[in-house]
Every structure is written in C-alpha cells, then in structure tokens.
Amino acid sequence: MPRSDIQCDLMVIGAGMAGMASALFAANRGVTTVQVGMPGEIGFASGLLDLMGVHPVKEGRVWNNPWDAIDRLTRDIPEHPYARIGKNDIRQAVEEFTLFLAESGFPYHTYQDRNADVITPIGTIKKTYCVPENMWNGVKALNKRSSCLLIDFSGLKGFSARQIKETLHERWPELRTARVSFPDTSGEIYTEHMARQMEDRKVRQKLAQAVSPHLRGAQVVGLPAILGISRTREVISDFEKQLGVSVFEIPTMPPSVTGLRLRQIFEQQLPKRGVRTLFQQKVLGVRPAGTGEFKFNVGNHDNTLMVGAKGAILASGRFFGKGLHADGKRIRETIFGLPVYQPKDRTLWHCKDFLNPAGHAINLAGLETDDSFRPLDHFGCPAFKTLFAAGSILAHQDWMRMKCGSGLAIATAYIAVNSFLKQVS
Ligand SMILES: Cc1cc2nc3c(=O)[nH]c(=O)nc-3n(C[C@H](O)[C@H](O)[C@H](O)COP(=O)(O)OP(=O)(O)OC[C@H]3O[C@@H](n4cnc5c(N)ncnc54)[C@H](O)[C@@H]3O)c2cc1C
C-alpha cells in the first residue's frame, strides 16, 4: 500500500454546492478535511438557494410553502433523499450554511415558512427559499408593486429590461425601463467585467449620473447582477446613496457574477476554517485500505499525490459534474464503481417528447443509500462503512424540475457529515 502524502479524517470529493457544504460542516465540527474537485461548476449558480418548489413534477404544482411541499413529497416519494431527513435537520443545515455566508459578508434573507418570488432575467417569477440580500429589495418591491425602474445596458446580451417588463406587465404595472451605456465601454460587454468595474467608486458615480435622469419618482431600481464581486454590500450601499433610492439585482444567465461570488467565498473562506482544498484536481483512483479507510490518488496533468482518509463524502454530482457517466448502454458511477439506480435499458432513459414536463427517467438516476446516506452495494448493504454521498448524485430526485437543488445539496451534506462523525467516534 503506497504511503500517503496527506492524511486526514474526511475526504470530500466535489466542489459543487454539496461538496462545499460538506467541507464547511466538517470544518465547523473540527474534522480534519481535504476537499478535491473543480469549483468551476458553482460558477453557474444563480445564487438563489431553492429548498422545494415543484411537486408533483408531472402536474407542475408550484408550492408557496416549501415545508408543506416536503411533507407531501415525503408521503408520495418515500425514496426521495428529503424523505430520509427530518425537517428540523433540513432547517438547521440551511441555517448553518447561510450563517457562514453571512459571516463571509454575503447575507441571505428568507421568509422562513414560505418561498419568495424572484424575478428571473426573462421576466418569469421563480419561487425560491433563500435570497441573497442584494436581490431582496426586488422581492419586496414585486410584493408591494412599488414604482420601479429597471435598467439594462447597451452591449449586454441576455438581459433585456423591456422583455422583463413585457412579461410582468399585468402583475407589476408600476415597472418602467431604461437602457443606459455602462461607463467607459463600447460594443459587447460582460457582467463579470462590469462587476469588477463597479468596485471603483468613480465608475459608480458615472453610472449613477447616467441612471438618475430616468428615475422620475421611482422608489427602487433593479439592475442585472453587476454590483461588485467581493465587495457587493459596500458597492450597493454606496450606489444607493448616490441614486437616493433602494437598489436590487436580478440574476443573469449563467455563468454569472452571482455564481462567481459564491465560488470566491468558498475558495477564500474554507481554507481559513482549516479545510485543505485541492481545487483544480481530481480523484484519479481509490483503494479501500482496510478498517474502513481509503487511499485516494489525487491529481491533475502535472502531478499526483496520495491522500489517506478515515472516510469520504462523495459529492461528485451527476452527468454535468461527472460523478455519473452514461456510455452506450449503462450509467456508471465514476470513482468507486458503485451500483447506480437507473432505467432497465437505454431506450427508457428519455421519453419521446424532450420537453415533457414530467421529465425523463434518466433524471432520477443515481446512488441509493441507507438513512445515513451511505451508498448501497448490489446486495442493498452499505458499500463501505465510512463512505457517504451528498447532492445531485443521489437517486430518486429531479432537483432541476423539483426546484430543490441547493437545499438538497446542503441538507444531504449535513446528514452525511453528522453520520460520518457517528461512525468514527
Ligand atoms: C446552471 C445552473 C443553475 C442553477 N441554479 C440553481 C438555483 O437557482 N437554485 C438552486 O438551488 N440550485 C441551482 N443550481 C443547482 C446547484 O447549484 C447544484 O448544481 C446542484 O445542487 C448540484 O450540486 P452538486 O454539488 O451535487 O453537484 P455539482 O455541482 O455537479 O458538482 C460536482 C463536483 O464534483 C466534482 N467531481 C466530479 N468527479 C470528480 C472526481 N473524480 N474527483 C474530484 N472531483 C470530482 C466536480 O468537479 C464538481 O466540483 C443550479 C445549477 C446549475 C448547473
């Protein structure tokens, strides 16, 4: 057995929402943790933390109260990962996660017992549970139908204030729009560049001067998410002072500034909490090393190293994250070769109508687990004593259609970390 270059208690495989939440919960509990994976995936996040929005998917029933939706889901789909977690644990997981984000300078707001309505970049309304502070004024303004000015920018593709207004016209008649030029730019412009520029006070002043003539009594101004990257609170507060009205952001199409902000927070804050992060690296191979421990071969093109761990959390995602791989015939789990719950043969992966609101059988594929979120082997027993799974790799859930992506990732990470601690203590 090769010697380990690094020895830790827990190896977290994955740097998406489930991997980040696992690493955070482990660090908060004093567990020596190594995390490996590509944080790039999180750059696609809208920043909104969905808990539970739609069930049954086939009927497209949208829920105002995510906790009622979870109750109904638990009755209807007892195999769903949420059905293995008490609501109290889900609540505590979300609270611990959002407390970390608040402590990192990126607070969230929630109504606790109901979903909030957030405007999307195409003007539809999305129900979600936790909303970044920088978008919360938009939730309140939509609720009250306040007099609102929406701004978009010449040269910025994928965000049209006019389209949002037209889509929302009946629900929100007090919405007006204006298109302005972003200071010192011409031609096509990108949100990341704009957000970085907005950290400069002079740029904010110039933008405020461009927006002010359009205010005409508006109580609140909405813009695409461009208000800074690492100093968003400071940027918004200063921009509000200059305009003299409240401001809010609307999420943009991915990859977005909102995702970039989250990624930056995790990359900076997790090491400060003691997590050894091996971002931009992958698990290339694994060997169970007896007594429930693992030896991981971790690396990239340039070098590899050996990490020994008492246990692991597999948060490697589905097809997008590369935790699952579909070849011509079967769906495989890519690191441990664990059995994957899936339709009997390939012809059943998708239904004929690609846009069928009920979704496709392949979207329920993934790992089946016990109540501690340990993946099961072919005999229905935990495949390893100290291997746990979290996030979208879990079977029997279609997070995209159910609108439960981040909630599921955070809650299952919470149980996986607590279960690991119970096993090794
Ligand atoms: C475009 C987009 C928009 C979204 N919008 C929302 C939203 O509005 N609200 C919401 O709640 N959720 C949203 N989500 C969902 C959410 O952000 C998460 O993607 C989802 O919850 C799944 O997270 P995950 O961590 O399980 O998997 P992933 O995000 O897929 O992460 C998997 C991780 O595993 C790593 N990995 C895979 N194989 C290996 C290996 N061999 N070694 C090491 N690491 C490996 C990958 O590098 C990656 O870091 C969105 C997702 C996307 C893609």
The ligand as an ORCA input file, in Angstrom:
! r2SCAN-3c Opt
* xyz 0 1
  C     -26.935     26.401    -14.486
  C     -27.308     26.023    -13.086
  C     -28.183     26.854    -12.392
  C     -28.555     26.518    -11.098
  N     -29.409     27.336    -10.430
  C     -29.796     26.999     -9.193
  C     -30.723     27.812     -8.473
  O     -31.205     28.837     -8.966
  N     -31.082     27.432     -7.230
  C     -30.598     26.276     -6.660
  O     -30.946     25.980     -5.523
  N     -29.733     25.495     -7.318
  C     -29.320     25.806     -8.564
  N     -28.447     25.015     -9.226
  C     -28.069     23.732     -8.612
  C     -26.925     23.757     -7.639
  O     -26.075     24.855     -7.815
  C     -26.087     22.484     -7.761
  O     -25.592     22.378     -9.064
  C     -26.837     21.255     -7.523
  O     -27.427     21.398     -6.278
  C     -25.884     20.024     -7.576
  O     -24.723     20.218     -6.814
  P     -23.682     19.064     -6.539
  O     -22.642     19.641     -5.652
  O     -24.364     17.828     -6.101
  O     -23.019     18.675     -7.975
  P     -22.153     19.531     -8.995
  O     -22.438     20.969     -8.880
  O     -22.331     18.877    -10.316
  O     -20.636     19.314     -8.508
  C     -19.938     18.114     -8.671
  C     -18.490     18.324     -8.248
  O     -17.820     17.060     -8.230
  C     -16.558     17.207     -8.818
  N     -16.063     15.898     -9.302
  C     -16.620     15.041    -10.188
  N     -15.800     13.995    -10.396
  C     -14.710     14.188     -9.603
  C     -13.506     13.467     -9.367
  N     -13.212     12.328     -9.993
  N     -12.615     13.976     -8.487
  C     -12.855     15.133     -7.842
  N     -13.983     15.863     -8.013
  C     -14.879     15.392     -8.899
  C     -16.776     18.224     -9.921
  O     -15.530     18.803    -10.304
  C     -17.685     19.217     -9.188
  O     -16.909     20.097     -8.432
  C     -28.054     25.333    -10.492
  C     -27.169     24.521    -11.206
  C     -26.801     24.849    -12.488
  C     -25.858     23.921    -13.211
*
